[in-house]
């Protein structure tokens, strides 16, 4: 009986620890977009994710990004596919969103995310 109590107590502690560990989105790197552009796009994603977090009364925990393929040149600049992973914290739980977004970089180097709301997967 004592073993059962110890086992249940230990599993509860381990389960509690696992629930508190950070969620880290697993992004798949596909070559084609330079790291500098990915970082510029990540900064744009952070700004958009912060706004979204405020709208849903959550806290932004983490934003990761990686190249998701080849960039394309446009008349106004470049378009880069970037995979973005975002972690929010709401109440006592964490929520991760992940997906490939189109990042538009103008000639001045300013980036905008075409559709961050579609990044849920």
Number of C-alpha atoms within 10 A of each C-alpha: 6 7 8 9 10 11 12 12 12 12 12 12 12 12 11 11 10 11 13 12 9 11 16 13 18 12 18 13 14 14 13 15 20 14 13 9 23 23 17 17 30 24 18 18 26 17 14 16 22 16 14 17 18 11 9 10 13 17 17 20 17 17 21 20 26 24 25 23 17 15 20 13 12 12 7 11 15 17 22 26 23 29 26 28 24 23 21 22 16 13 8 7 9 18 13 17 17 21 19 24 21 18 26 25 21 15 12 8 13 13 24 21 22 13 13 21 13 12 15 13 9
